[in-house]
Amino acid sequence: MGLGAQLIHWDDELCEQLAEQGHHVVRFDNRDAGMSTHLHEAGAPAPGKPAPYLLDDMAADTAGLMDALGWPAAHVMGASMGGMIAQSLAIRHPERVLTLISIMSTPGGAVAPPSESARSVLFTKPVTTREEAMTQALATWSVIGSPGYELDRERVQRLAGEAFDRGHDPAGFARQLAAIMASPDRTEALTRLNVPALVIHGADDQLVPLSGGQATAAAIPGAELKVFPGMGHDLPRALWPELVEAVTKLTAGHAGPAR
């Protein structure tokens, strides 16, 4: 999943819908998030100092998990920062990626930056209590969520509380952000991919504007770009059936286990 997000942000019901189409779905916490390893000894990133790790290292984590599962290859889907990691995995380990699904992400480089309102809610003072986390999440998703769909306030606050309980780590969030900022532009490397790819993006994404998805799809040979009007930087429940249909159409057309 994305920056600071946890496996719980891939909703159970969405995963079940994918599984009903024959996919064996595995979701996981990235390093420095949730219940995965937190690099506390690295501390918070300091200006002028190298990032503790890069997106390529997070892609290597994914390959390591696949090794542990005994999966030589899989259909790989990632959203936001997770899309960047999925791209890096396809670049570094193309033999491990049967198909690539990059959602509301970017290859880096010269794409439109987040809107001023998105930056204002993303880079706020870290919360210290569960209640503050729930309040902040509601404020954040009210800005960067999907304007064409009603915000599920109960879900937003519930997930924020669960995420706080599972592994609240502001320094880990900062290390992940440093990894994004320090990682090189993937555009040229993506042009050399030979992997079936689907790029999904919201037309109204304030955090990662549509140009990020357009640049990703333009870089990957043969990639399909699917744009959802009214979608921001989240996956509204109403769009899940279309998302599952698009993903299944891609994966069904290519050899390999439905993972």
C-alpha positions as CSV (number, residue, x, y, z in Angstrom):
1,M,0.0,0.0,0.0
2,G,0.9,3.6,0.1
3,L,3.0,5.9,2.2
4,G,2.5,5.1,5.9
5,A,-0.4,2.8,5.0
6,Q,-0.8,-0.8,6.2
7,L,-2.1,-4.1,4.9
8,I,-5.5,-3.3,6.4
9,H,-5.9,-0.5,3.9
10,W,-6.5,-3.2,1.3
11,D,-10.1,-3.9,2.4
12,D,-11.1,-7.4,3.3
13,E,-14.1,-7.2,1.0
14,L,-12.0,-6.0,-2.0
15,C,-9.5,-8.9,-1.4
16,E,-12.4,-11.3,-1.2
17,Q,-13.8,-10.0,-4.5
18,L,-10.4,-10.6,-6.1
19,A,-10.2,-14.1,-4.5
20,E,-13.6,-15.0,-5.9
21,Q,-12.1,-14.5,-9.4
22,G,-9.5,-17.2,-8.6
23,H,-6.7,-15.0,-7.3
24,H,-4.7,-16.1,-4.3
25,V,-4.4,-12.7,-2.6
26,V,-1.5,-11.8,-0.3
27,R,-1.3,-8.3,1.3
28,F,1.5,-7.2,3.6
29,D,2.9,-4.4,5.6
30,N,5.9,-2.6,4.0
31,R,9.0,-2.1,6.2
32,D,8.4,0.7,8.7
33,A,4.7,0.2,8.7
34,G,2.2,-1.8,10.7
35,M,3.6,-5.1,12.1
36,S,6.6,-5.4,9.7
37,T,10.1,-4.6,10.8
38,H,10.6,-1.0,11.9
39,L,14.1,0.5,11.4
40,H,14.1,2.4,14.7
41,E,17.9,2.4,14.8
42,A,18.0,4.5,11.7
43,G,16.1,7.3,13.4
44,A,14.3,10.1,11.6
45,P,15.8,11.2,8.2
46,A,18.0,14.3,8.6
47,P,18.5,17.0,5.9
48,G,21.6,16.4,3.9
49,K,21.9,12.8,5.0
50,P,21.4,9.8,2.8
51,A,18.0,8.1,3.0
52,P,18.1,4.9,5.2
53,Y,16.8,2.9,2.2
54,L,15.3,3.3,-1.2
55,L,12.2,2.0,-3.1
56,D,14.5,-0.7,-4.6
57,D,15.1,-2.0,-1.1
58,M,11.4,-2.2,-0.5
59,A,11.0,-4.1,-3.8
60,A,13.6,-6.5,-2.6
61,D,11.5,-7.0,0.5
62,T,8.6,-8.0,-1.8
63,A,10.8,-10.5,-3.7
64,G,12.0,-11.9,-0.3
65,L,8.4,-12.4,0.7
66,M,7.6,-14.2,-2.5
67,D,10.7,-16.5,-1.9
68,A,9.3,-17.3,1.6
69,L,5.9,-18.1,0.1
70,G,7.5,-20.3,-2.6
71,W,6.1,-18.1,-5.4
72,P,8.5,-17.8,-8.4
73,A,6.3,-15.2,-9.9
74,A,3.0,-13.4,-9.3
75,H,0.6,-10.8,-10.5
76,V,1.8,-7.7,-8.7
77,M,-0.5,-4.8,-7.7
78,G,0.4,-1.7,-5.7
79,A,-1.2,1.6,-4.9
80,S,0.5,5.0,-4.5
81,M,3.9,4.3,-3.0
82,G,3.0,0.6,-3.4
83,G,2.7,1.2,-7.1
84,M,6.2,2.7,-7.1
85,I,7.5,-0.4,-5.3
86,A,5.6,-2.7,-7.8
87,Q,7.3,-0.8,-10.7
88,S,10.7,-1.2,-9.0
89,L,10.1,-4.9,-8.6
90,A,9.2,-5.3,-12.3
91,I,12.4,-3.3,-13.2
92,R,14.7,-5.2,-10.9
93,H,13.1,-8.6,-11.0
94,P,11.1,-8.8,-14.2
95,E,11.0,-12.6,-14.1
96,R,9.0,-12.4,-10.8
97,V,6.2,-10.2,-12.3
98,L,3.5,-11.9,-14.4
99,T,1.5,-8.7,-14.7
100,L,1.8,-5.3,-13.2
101,I,-1.0,-3.2,-11.8
102,S,0.0,0.3,-10.8
103,I,-2.7,2.3,-9.1
104,M,-2.7,6.1,-8.4
105,S,1.1,6.1,-8.7
106,T,3.9,7.7,-10.6
107,P,7.2,6.8,-12.2
108,G,8.9,9.9,-10.6
109,G,10.4,12.6,-12.7
110,A,8.6,15.6,-14.2
111,V,5.0,15.0,-13.3
112,A,2.6,17.4,-11.6
113,P,3.1,17.9,-7.8
114,P,0.5,17.4,-5.2
115,S,-2.0,20.3,-4.8
116,E,-1.4,22.8,-2.1
117,S,-4.4,21.5,-0.2
118,A,-3.0,17.9,-0.4
119,R,0.4,19.0,0.9
120,S,-1.2,20.9,3.7
121,V,-3.0,17.9,5.1
122,L,-0.3,15.3,4.4
123,F,2.6,17.1,6.1
124,T,1.1,17.9,9.5
125,K,2.3,17.5,13.1
126,P,2.5,13.8,14.0
127,V,-0.4,12.7,16.2
128,T,0.2,11.1,19.6
129,T,-3.1,9.5,20.5
130,R,-5.6,7.2,18.8
131,E,-8.3,9.8,18.9
132,E,-6.0,12.3,17.2
133,A,-5.1,9.8,14.5
134,M,-8.8,9.3,13.8
135,T,-9.5,13.0,13.6
136,Q,-6.5,13.7,11.4
137,A,-7.4,10.8,9.0
138,L,-10.9,12.3,8.5
139,A,-9.4,15.7,7.7
140,T,-6.8,14.2,5.3
141,W,-9.2,12.0,3.3
142,S,-11.8,14.8,3.1
143,V,-9.2,16.6,1.0
144,I,-7.4,13.9,-1.0
145,G,-10.3,11.4,-1.2
146,S,-12.7,11.0,-4.1
147,P,-14.9,14.0,-4.7
148,G,-17.2,12.0,-6.9
149,Y,-18.1,9.6,-4.1
150,E,-19.4,10.0,-0.6
151,L,-16.6,9.7,2.0
152,D,-17.1,6.6,4.2
153,R,-16.3,8.5,7.4
154,E,-16.9,5.4,9.6
155,R,-14.4,3.4,7.6
156,V,-11.8,6.1,7.6
157,Q,-11.9,6.6,11.3
158,R,-12.0,2.8,12.0
159,L,-9.0,2.1,9.8
160,A,-7.1,5.0,11.4
161,G,-7.7,3.6,14.9
162,E,-6.7,0.1,13.8
163,A,-3.6,1.4,12.1
164,F,-2.6,3.3,15.2
165,D,-3.0,0.2,17.3
166,R,-1.0,-2.0,14.9
167,G,2.0,0.2,14.6
168,H,2.0,4.0,14.9
169,D,5.5,5.2,13.8
170,P,5.9,8.8,12.6
171,A,9.7,8.3,12.1
172,G,8.9,5.2,9.9
173,F,6.5,7.4,7.8
174,A,9.4,9.9,7.4
175,R,11.8,7.1,6.4
176,Q,9.4,5.8,3.7
177,L,8.9,9.4,2.4
178,A,12.7,9.8,2.3
179,A,12.9,6.6,0.2
180,I,10.4,8.0,-2.3
181,M,12.2,11.3,-2.5
182,A,15.7,9.7,-2.8
183,S,14.8,7.1,-5.4
184,P,15.6,7.8,-9.1
185,D,13.2,8.4,-11.8
186,R,12.0,5.1,-13.2
187,T,10.6,6.3,-16.5
188,E,13.5,5.2,-18.7
189,A,13.7,1.8,-17.0
190,L,10.0,1.3,-17.5
191,T,10.3,1.8,-21.2
192,R,12.4,-1.4,-21.3
193,L,9.8,-3.6,-19.5
194,N,8.2,-6.5,-21.3
195,V,5.3,-7.1,-18.9
196,P,1.5,-6.8,-19.3
197,A,0.5,-3.7,-17.4
198,L,-2.6,-1.9,-16.2
199,V,-2.4,1.6,-14.8
200,I,-5.4,2.9,-12.8
201,H,-5.8,6.5,-11.8
202,G,-8.4,8.9,-10.5
203,A,-9.2,11.9,-12.7
204,D,-9.5,14.0,-9.5
205,D,-6.4,12.9,-7.5
206,Q,-5.0,15.8,-5.5
207,L,-2.1,14.0,-4.0
208,V,-0.7,12.2,-7.1
209,P,-2.3,14.0,-10.0
210,L,-3.5,12.2,-13.2
211,S,-0.2,13.1,-14.9
212,G,1.5,10.5,-12.8
213,G,-0.7,7.7,-14.1
214,Q,-0.4,9.0,-17.6
215,A,3.4,9.1,-17.4
216,T,3.4,5.6,-16.0
217,A,1.2,4.2,-18.8
218,A,3.1,6.1,-21.5
219,A,6.4,4.7,-20.3
220,I,5.5,1.0,-20.2
221,P,5.1,-0.6,-23.6
222,G,1.6,-1.7,-24.3
223,A,0.2,-0.6,-20.9
224,E,-3.5,0.1,-20.6
225,L,-4.5,3.3,-18.7
226,K,-7.9,3.2,-17.0
227,V,-9.0,6.6,-15.6
228,F,-12.0,6.8,-13.2
229,P,-13.8,10.2,-13.2
230,G,-14.5,11.4,-9.7
231,M,-11.9,9.2,-8.1
232,G,-9.2,10.9,-5.9
233,H,-6.4,9.2,-4.0
234,D,-8.4,6.3,-2.7
235,L,-10.4,3.4,-3.9
236,P,-14.1,4.1,-3.4
237,R,-16.2,1.0,-2.7
238,A,-18.4,1.7,-5.6
239,L,-15.5,1.3,-8.0
240,W,-14.4,-2.1,-6.6
241,P,-16.4,-4.2,-9.1
242,E,-14.9,-2.3,-12.1
243,L,-11.4,-2.5,-10.5
244,V,-11.7,-6.3,-10.0
245,E,-13.0,-6.8,-13.5
246,A,-10.1,-4.8,-15.0
247,V,-7.5,-6.6,-13.0
248,T,-9.0,-10.0,-13.7
249,K,-9.2,-9.3,-17.5
250,L,-5.4,-8.5,-17.4
251,T,-4.4,-11.5,-15.3
252,A,-6.6,-14.0,-17.0
253,G,-4.9,-13.3,-20.3
254,H,-1.5,-14.3,-19.1
255,A,0.0,-17.6,-18.0
256,G,0.9,-18.4,-14.4
257,P,-0.9,-18.9,-11.1
258,A,-3.6,-16.5,-10.1
259,R,-1.6,-14.8,-7.4
